[in-house]
Amino acid sequence: MADVLPLVEARLRSALGDPDARAAVTFLGTDRVEVLRFRDSDAEGALVRYATLGMSAQPMADPTAVVADPVKGPRAELVLSVRAGLADTDKVLRPLAVLGASPQVEGVVVAPGASLDVGEALWPGALFTSVLVAEPGGLVADLELDEPLDPVRFLPLLPMTPNEAAWKRVHGAQALQERWLTHGTDLRDPSRTSVPLE
């Protein structure tokens, strides 16, 4: 069976260009998770994107399953996009690697609508300690794998303040996204404050 990670990296490169930096983190008893940094310029200014590489090496197992299936099951990598030069966002590498290892460490299935909490600021001075997992398919297309493997989905991460995360737990992911949209929230601004929640 083909190694998944070279295919994943090739898909990331085709969508985002060549990474200009990468860091690897290994947690006891887990596979290595790398985080790749990509620089991008759009009409509104420079962006930096961080993508995990390694999370999709194994399928995510249903935490209620007695035995994890080594082949079948959802596979994903995480992608975070922020505006460049506004904060020391490169410090997000370790928190992102922690999130990328969470399916192996905690037995969770990361899916759109989920909240992932790192328990500390995503980078120095950030108001965000958690992220909302958004729907895939916009920035990096799903990577189809040979049967019987599930495709690799590239899940965008949207940083949340503690207040937003608490509000989302009560009202749901869609309601929070609608509130961001209504208020014109720039979710790529690493120094933004919480959206009004009244």
matplotlib code that plots the C-alpha trace (Angstrom):
import matplotlib.pyplot as plt

x = [0.0, 1.4, 2.7, 0.1, 2.3, 4.3, 1.0, -0.3, 2.7, 2.5, -1.2, -0.2, 2.5, 0.3, -2.3, -0.1, 3.4, 6.7, 6.9, 9.6, 9.9, 9.0, 9.2, 8.7, 7.3, 7.2, 5.1, 5.7, 4.0, 2.9, 4.0, 5.9, 3.8, 5.3, 4.0, 4.8, 4.8, 3.7, 3.8, 1.1, 0.1, -3.4, -5.2, -5.6, -2.0, 0.4, -0.8, 1.1, -0.4, 0.5, -0.4, 0.1, 1.8, 1.5, -2.0, -3.3, -0.7, -3.2, -7.0, -8.8, -10.5, -14.0, -13.2, -16.1, -14.6, -13.2, -10.4, -9.2, -9.3, -5.7, -7.0, -10.5, -11.5, -11.4, -8.0, -7.3, -4.6, -5.1, -4.6, -4.4, -4.3, -3.3, -2.2, 1.6, 3.6, 0.9, 2.0, 4.6, 2.4, 5.3, 5.0, 1.8, 3.9, 3.9, 0.2, -0.7, 1.4, -0.4, -3.7, -2.4, -1.4, -4.7, -6.4, -3.5, -3.1, -6.7, -8.5, -10.7, -12.1, -11.5, -14.4, -15.9, -17.8, -15.5, -13.7, -10.0, -8.5, -4.8, -5.1, -2.8, -2.4, -1.9, 1.0, 2.4, -0.2, -3.0, -6.5, -7.1, -6.7, -8.9, -9.9, -13.1, -12.7, -14.3, -15.6, -12.8, -12.6, -12.0, -8.3, -6.9, -9.0, -9.6, -6.9, -8.5, -6.6, -6.8, -9.6, -10.3, -8.6, -10.8, -9.7, -7.5, -9.5, -7.7, -9.6, -9.3, -8.9, -10.6, -9.1, -11.6, -11.4, -12.5, -15.8, -16.4, -15.7, -18.1, -20.8, -20.2, -20.7, -24.2, -25.3, -23.3, -20.7, -23.0, -24.4, -20.9, -19.9, -23.0, -22.2, -18.6, -20.1, -22.7, -20.0, -17.5, -15.0, -11.5, -10.8, -7.2, -6.4, -4.1, -4.7, -8.5, -10.7, -13.9, -16.9, -19.8, -21.9, -24.8]
y = [0.0, 3.4, 5.7, 8.4, 11.3, 11.9, 12.2, 14.6, 16.8, 16.8, 17.9, 20.7, 21.9, 21.9, 24.0, 26.3, 26.3, 25.3, 25.5, 27.9, 26.3, 23.1, 21.8, 18.3, 17.3, 13.8, 12.8, 9.7, 6.7, 8.6, 9.1, 12.3, 15.3, 18.0, 21.5, 23.2, 27.0, 28.5, 32.2, 33.6, 37.0, 37.8, 41.1, 42.0, 41.4, 38.7, 35.5, 32.7, 29.3, 26.4, 22.9, 19.7, 16.7, 13.3, 13.3, 11.5, 8.7, 6.6, 6.7, 8.3, 5.7, 5.9, 6.2, 3.8, 1.1, -1.9, -2.4, 0.4, -0.4, 0.1, 0.9, 2.3, 5.5, 9.3, 10.9, 14.6, 17.3, 20.8, 24.1, 27.5, 30.8, 34.1, 37.5, 37.8, 40.3, 41.2, 38.7, 36.1, 33.3, 31.0, 30.0, 28.2, 25.3, 23.3, 23.8, 22.8, 19.6, 18.9, 19.2, 17.0, 14.3, 14.4, 11.6, 9.2, 10.6, 11.1, 8.9, 11.7, 12.0, 15.5, 16.7, 19.9, 21.7, 20.4, 22.6, 21.8, 23.4, 23.7, 25.1, 28.0, 31.0, 29.8, 32.3, 35.0, 37.6, 35.8, 35.9, 32.4, 29.1, 27.0, 26.6, 25.7, 23.1, 24.3, 22.5, 21.3, 21.7, 25.4, 25.9, 22.4, 19.8, 16.4, 13.8, 10.6, 7.4, 3.9, 1.7, 0.9, 4.0, 7.0, 10.3, 12.8, 16.0, 19.3, 20.9, 24.7, 25.9, 29.2, 30.6, 31.2, 33.3, 31.6, 33.6, 32.5, 28.9, 29.0, 30.7, 28.0, 25.2, 26.6, 27.8, 25.6, 26.0, 27.3, 30.0, 31.2, 31.3, 33.3, 35.8, 36.2, 36.7, 39.2, 41.3, 41.0, 39.4, 39.0, 35.4, 35.7, 38.6, 37.2, 40.2, 40.4, 40.5, 38.5, 39.1, 40.7, 37.9, 39.8]
z = [0.0, -1.0, 1.7, 2.2, 3.3, 0.1, -1.7, 0.9, 0.7, -3.1, -2.8, -0.3, -2.6, -5.7, -3.8, -1.7, -3.4, -1.8, 1.9, 3.2, 6.6, 8.4, 11.9, 13.3, 16.7, 18.0, 21.0, 23.1, 21.5, 18.4, 14.8, 14.0, 13.0, 10.8, 10.3, 7.0, 6.5, 3.2, 2.3, 0.0, -1.3, -2.2, -3.2, 0.5, 1.6, 2.5, 4.2, 5.9, 6.0, 8.3, 7.4, 9.4, 7.7, 9.5, 10.9, 7.9, 8.0, 10.1, 9.9, 12.8, 14.9, 16.4, 20.2, 21.0, 18.7, 20.5, 17.9, 15.6, 11.9, 10.6, 7.0, 7.0, 8.7, 8.0, 7.4, 7.6, 7.9, 9.4, 7.7, 9.4, 7.5, 9.1, 7.9, 7.9, 10.0, 12.5, 15.3, 16.1, 14.5, 13.9, 17.6, 16.5, 15.2, 18.4, 19.2, 15.6, 16.0, 19.2, 17.5, 14.6, 17.1, 19.0, 17.1, 18.1, 21.6, 22.6, 20.2, 18.8, 15.3, 14.1, 11.9, 10.7, 13.4, 16.2, 18.7, 19.4, 22.5, 23.1, 26.6, 25.9, 23.5, 20.0, 19.7, 22.0, 22.7, 21.0, 22.4, 20.9, 22.8, 20.6, 17.0, 15.1, 12.5, 9.2, 6.1, 3.8, 0.0, -0.5, -0.3, -0.7, -2.5, -0.9, -1.8, -3.1, -2.1, -3.5, -2.2, 0.6, 2.0, 2.8, 1.1, 3.0, 3.8, 4.5, 7.3, 7.7, 11.3, 12.5, 15.8, 18.5, 21.7, 24.9, 24.8, 21.2, 22.1, 25.1, 22.9, 20.2, 22.8, 23.5, 20.1, 17.7, 15.0, 12.3, 14.6, 15.4, 11.8, 10.9, 13.7, 12.3, 8.8, 10.0, 11.7, 8.8, 11.1, 9.5, 10.7, 9.3, 11.6, 14.3, 16.5, 16.2, 19.3, 20.0, 17.8, 19.7, 21.3, 22.8]

ax = plt.figure().add_subplot(projection="3d")
ax.plot(x, y, z, "-o")
ax.set_aspect("equal")
plt.show()
